[in-house]
Amino acid sequence: MLRFNSVRFKISILYTTILGLILLIYSVFLYLSLHYTLYGELDEELNTKAVEIASVISSYFDALGYNQESLDFSVKRAIRFEGGHFEEDKLEGLEKQWLKTVDKLDLKEDYINIIDMATGTIIVSSSNLPEGLVLMELKASNTKDIIFRNTRYDKRTMRVINMPFSYGGNENYIIQVATSLKPVIELLQNRLWHIALSIPIILIISGFLGRIFARRILAPVTNITKTASKITHEDLTARVKTEHVDEEMEYLVNAFNDMISRLERSFKYIAEFSSHVAHELKTPLAIIKGESEVALRKERTSEEYKNLLKINLEEVERMLRTINGLLLLARLDYKPDALKFENFNLAELLKEIYEQTRILASTKSIGITVKFPEEEKFVKGDRFHLRRLFFNLLDNAIRFTPESGRIDLSLEYIDSKVVVFISDTGIGIPEEDIPRIFDRFYRVDRYDQKVEHGTGLGLSIARSIARLHQGDISVESSSPSGTTLRVTMPLLQPSLKIKIF
């Protein structure tokens, strides 16, 4: 069905219109080229005929002498093959040659006048012209030049040449030769008919083919539409195929597929977020609800109510930590521009964090050693979030390192990167758990009941911060020999010397 407001229809119309204009311009060019070529060839032919006539008349003069009697005989003999002369036996060879020329040039079908330039009268005309008919009006301006012009005679259009000639050195006469334009006109008319018939046929065929090509070109758009209609929040797996797609359309298809992939990741994130929130908040809410129900079954002492409130407050704090962690992850994932980047010395920041964490480590008699480069080198990052990253990693190391253990904090410059190592002598991480420790809410099962469990978001937050700084975090660990975390970030300047604190 033809839809006038469709892109396919508009492309077909535009394609057909442009093609029509090109064909029209090209046809006009061809027609004019043919017109000038045919008229040029015809004018050249007329000029040849006029020159031959002048040449034979001059030959008669040369043979008979330059006098009026010779003139009269020469022009009549050359044009009408009439007249006689007492010395015409001298002309036998010349006349045979002239008859051959007449047949060769087909002069018998042409119209010829010999005109006296002085009086403007016709001396002799070919037998197919009435007496006194001038093929081209003589003017003072056109008696000395060769002129070509169209004229009408006996309802026929003819092409005429007006050529002056002389004998004895005087330009006293004009030869007019006219030939029919019918072959030229018919050829030009046939060309016009061919143009008039061929252009519409070509445009109809091209319009049909244009619709086919437009349908093929726009096929990916149709596929995108069909795919988009199938996509729901429950199924985001549909994709548009890119086989046999043009380069420009491939960009559109890839952009659409990328958009669906982003939506799929977003929906998956939302689903996981909702599931994680429900899972993490269900336990503390159940505890708060259970403790409150138990407390309400009978009268309790003030001490028992205080213990209940204390338990509930701990669970509320746990929920707040979980919610704050999830909100931070959401901001890091979907609003990375919230970070405020600046150039600073990472070693100075780690020194500040070291001063804070060694107080926490001292409660478990854990020693922290640091090793930083002496020369100042800078990174570009957000100080606040990098502080959170390294503090979380050091806090984890302290929590999972037994009393009297050791933590090593060092910074090195390797090629164009800065690498921070955090090693501990803690209980380590089982090898099968290492690939999942950065997953949200994932916790490694611990046999040490003295270790306080966190929200399961710390390492996930740390990796998100590192990747927003074009870096990453890797882990090396084997239970129970300790763990080494390696944080890598781009470096602005290399370093040379090492200083041990």
N, C-alpha and C positions, 0 to 999 in steps of 0.2 A: 504494500500500500504506500502510495506517494504522500509524504508529509512535508509540507512546504516550510515548516519551521524547524526541520531537522538539519543537523550539521551535514549529513550525507547529501541532502538535496542542495544545500548551499555550496558545498565543495564541488558537486557536479555542475551546477550553474556557473560557478566561477571558472572552473576548468574549461567548460564548453565555450564560455564567452571569450576567454583569453585565446583559446585555439581558433575561434571564429575570427577574431581580430587579426591574428597572425596569418590565417589563410587569406583573408580579404586583402591585407596589405601585400602579401606575396603574390596573389593573383593579379592585383593592379600592376605590380611591378612587372610581372611576366607579360601581361597584356600590352603595356606601354613599350616594353622591350621588343615584342613581336611587331607592334605597330611601326616603330621607328626603323626596325630592320627591314620590314617589307617595303616601306616607302623609300628607304635608302637604296635597296636593291633595284626597285622600279625606276628611281631617278637615275641611277647609274646606267640602267639599260636604255632609258630614253636619251641620255647624253651620248651613249655609244652610237645609237641610231642616227642622231643629229650629226655627229661628227662624221659618220660614214657617208651620209647624204652630202654634206659639205665637201667631203673628200672626193666623191665621184664627180660632183659638179666641177670642182677645180681640175679634175683629170680631163674632163671634156674640154674645158677652157684651154688647158695646156696642149691638147691635141688639135683643137680647131682654131685657136687664136682668141684674143680678148676683144670681142666686138659684140654688138647688140644681137646680131643674128645668131652667133654662137651661144650667147646667153639664153635666148629664147629656146633654142634647140636643146641646150644642156639641161635646163630645169624641167622641160616637158618630158625629155627622154628619161631623166633620172626618176621623176615622180610618177608620170602617167604612162611611160613607155610609148610615147607618141612622137610624131614629127619626123621630118627628114632633113638631110643636109647633103650637099653635093660631095662632101668629103667624108661621109660617114663610113666608107670602107676602111678608114683608119681606126675605127672604134670597135672592130669585131672582137678582139681579145678583151678590151675593157668592158664591153657590154656583157660578155659571158661571165666575167668575174663579178660584175655587178649583180647579175641575175642570181648567182650563187649566194652573194651577200644578202640579197633581198629574201631569199628562201631561209637562209640561216637566221636572220634577225626577225623573220615573220613580219616584214613591213607591209605586206598586202592587207593585213587586218588593222593597220594603224591609219590615223588621219594626219595628213601632212599639208602644210601651207608653206609657200615661198613668198615672202612679202618684201616689197620695195620699201626700205626704211624712209626714203626721202618723201615719197607721196603717201605712204601708208596703204597702198593698194596691193591686192593679192595678184602676183604674177601667174602663179599656177597652184592648183589644189589637187589633192589625190581624188580619184574618181568616186570615192565614197562620201565626199563632202559636197554640199551644194555650193554654187557659185557665190562668192562674196562673204562666206562665213569665216569670221576671224575667231580662231580658237581662244586667243588671249588678247584683250584690249591692249593696244600699244600706248605707252606713256613715255614722256621724255625721260623719266627716271629709270625706265626698264628696257631701253633700246641698246644698251652697251654691256649689260650683264646677262649671264645665264640665269634664268628664273624658272622655277617649277611652281605649278599651281594646279588646283583642282578646278574642273569646269563641268558644266552640264550640256549634253547635246543628245537630242532624240531620246529623252527620258533616261539617259545613261550618264553615269558619273565617270569622268575621265581625268587622267593625269597628263598635263601638258608641259612641255619644255619650250622655252623661248630662247633661242640661241642665235646671236648675230654671227654672220660670216661675210667674207669679202673675197673679191678676186682682183687681182692687179694691185693689191696693197690698200684698197679702200673698203671700209666696213659699211657697205651700202644695203645689205639685205639681212633678212631674219628668217630662220627656219623654225617652224612650229611643228612639233611632232606630238600627237596625242594617242594614248593607248587606254583601253578600258581598265577601270579599277575593279571590275566585277570579281575577279579571282581573289584580289586582296581583301575586298569587303566581305566576301563569303567566308574566307579563312578567319578573319577577325570576328565575324558574327558567330561562326562555329566555336571559336575559342570562348566567346562570351557565354554561349549556351552551355558549354562544358563547365565553365566556372559556376554559372548560375545553378546548374543541376548538381555538380559534384560537392560544392560547399555544404548545402543542406544535408546531403546524404552522409558526408563525412562527419558533420556535427551531430547528426542523429546517432551514428555508430559510436562516435567518441563519447557522447553523453551516456549511452548505454554502458560502454566500457568504463567510463568515469564512475558510474554508480557502483559497478563491480569492484573497481579499485578502491573507491571510498569505503565500501562495505568491508573490504579486506583490511584497509588501513585502520578503520575504527573498530575492527573486531576485538582488540584488547580492551577497548572501552566498554564494549558490550559484555565481555567476560568479567570485567571489573564490576559492572552493575549486577550481573547475575551472582557473582561471588559475594558482593556486599549484601545482597538480599538474603543470602543463606546464613550470614554471620549473626549469631546471637551471643548473649553473655554466657550461655552454656557451652557454645562451641565456637572457638576462635581458631580452629586449625585449618580452615579453608585458605587456599592461596591461588593466585592466578599464575598459570604456566607462562613461561617466557620463551618457549620454543617457537621458532619462525615468527618472531616479533621484530619489527623495525627498530633501529637504534633509538630514535626519539621516544617511541612507545615503550621500549624496554625501560627507559628511565622512569616513565609513569608507572609501569607495572611494578618495578622494583620499589619505587617509593610507596606504592599502595601496600605491597607485601610487607615492607618494613614497618609501615604504620600499623598493620594488623599484628605484626610481631610485637611491637611496642604495647599495643592494646592488650595482647595476650599476656605479656609480662606484667602489665599493670593490673589486669584482673586477677592473675595468679598471685601477685603480691598482695592485693586487697584480700583475696580469699585466705592466703596464708596469714596475713596480718590479723584478720578477724578470727581465724582458727587459733592462732597463738594467743591473742588477747583473751579469747574465751577460755582457753586451756589454762593460761597463767593466772587469770583472775578467779577462775572457778574454785581453786583450792583455798586461797585465803578467804574468799567470801563464804565458802562452806565452813571453814574453821570459825569465822566470826559468827555465822548463823548458829552453828552447833553450840559454841560456847555460850552464846546469849540464851539459847533455848534451855540449856542445862541450868544456867543461873536463874532463869525465871521459874523453874519448877518449884522452888521453895525459897524461903528466906535464907539469905547468905550473910555472913559477917562482912564487915567493912574490908577486912583483909582479903577475903575471897573476891569481893567486887573489884578491889584494886588489881589483883592478879588477872582477873578477866579483862579489865580495861588495858592492862599492860600487854596481854596477848593480842587483843584486838588492835591496839596501836601498832604493834610490831607487824601485824599482817597488813594494816593500812599503809605503813611505810614501805613494805615490800611491794604492794600494788603501785604506789606512787613511783618507786624506782623503775618498775617495769614499764609504766606508762611513759615516764620521762625518757627512758631509753628508746622506746618505740617511736616517740615523737622526734627524737634526735635522728634516728635512722631514716625516718620519712623525710626530714629536711635535707639530710645528706644525699639521699637518693634522688629527690625530685626538686630540690632547690639548692643546688651546689653554689649558686651565685651568692648565697648568704655568707659564705666565707670571705674574710677580709685578708687578702694576701699582702705580705710585706717582706722585705729582705732583712734577714737577721742571722745571727750566729747561732746555729743549732746547739753547739757545745755549751754556750752560756745558758740556754734554756734547760738543757739536761742537768747542768749544775744546780739550778734552782729546784728542779724536780728531785734531784738526789738529796738535797738538804731537807726536803719535806718527807721523803720516804724513809730516810734512815732513822727517823724518830719512830715510825711504825715498825721498822725492822728491829729496833732495839728492844721492843717488848717481847720478842721471841729470841733475843740474843743472836740475831742473824746479822752477819757482817756484809756490807756492800762495798765493793772496790770499783773504782772508776778509772778509765783510761781514755783521755781525750787528746786530740792533736794540739800542739802548741800554737801553730799558726792559725789565725782567724780566717775561716772560710764561711761563705754565706749560702743560705737556701732561701727560696721564696715560698712562703706558706702562711697559714693562719696560726698565730702563736697560741690562741685559746684552745683550738681543737687539737693541735699537736701536743699541747700540755695534757689534754684529756687522754690522747692516744698512749703516750709513754707512761703516764700515771696509772692507767688501767693495766698496762702490761706489767709494770713493777708491782702493783698491788696484787695481781694474780700470782706473780712469782713469790711474794712474801707469804700469801695465804697458803700456797701449796708447797712451801719449803718447811721442813721440820725445824724445831728449835736447834740453835747452834749451827745452822746451815750457812751457806754462802751464796751471794748473788754478785755476778760480775756485769758491770755496765761499761761498755766501750763504744768508741766511735772511730771509724776509719774512712779514709777517702780512697775509693777504688775507681780508677779511670775518671769518669765524669759524674760519679755518684757518691753520695754519702751513705754509709751503712752503719746502723746502730745495732749492736749485739747485746742481748739481755739473756744471760745464762744463769741457771740456778742449780742447786743440788737437791731439788725437791723430789717428789714421788714420781715425776715423769708422766707421760701420756702413752697409753697403749697404742701400738702401731696401727691397729684397725680403727682407732678413733681419730687419728690425726687428720684425715681428709674432711672430717665433719665438724671440727672444733670451731670453725668460723660460721657455721650455720646458726641462725637465730634460735635461741632457747635450747640449744643443744648443750647438754651437760654430760661430762664423763662420770660414769659411776665410780664413786670413791668408797674405798673400804675404811678410810680414816674418818671416823665420825666426828673428830674434833675439827675438821676442816669445814668452814662456813661456806655454804653454797650461795652463789650469786644468782642473778636473774637469767644468765645464759646469753646476755646481749653484749657483754664487754668486748670480746674478741671480734664480734661482727661489727661493732661500732668502730673499733680500732682499724680494721681492714678498710672499711668505707672511707675513713679519714685519710688513710695512706693512699688509697687509689685516687682520691680527689686531688692529691698532691703529686700525681703521676708516679706514685710509688707502689709498694706492695709489702706484705708480711709473709715470711715463710717460717716453718717450724721444723726443728730437728729434735727428736726425743725418743727415748726408749725406756719404758718403765722397768725398774725404778731408778734409773741412773741420772735423772734430771732432764731439763728442757732448755733449748736455746732458741730464742726468737730473733729473727733477722729482719730489720726494717730498712728498706731501701728507698731513697729519694734522689731526685736530680740535684746535682751540685752546681753552684754558680762558680766556685773557684776551687782548685785543687789544694792540697796541703802537703807539707814536707816533713815536719818534725812531730814526734810523739812525746807527750809529757805524762808521767804517771803520778796520780794523786794518791 
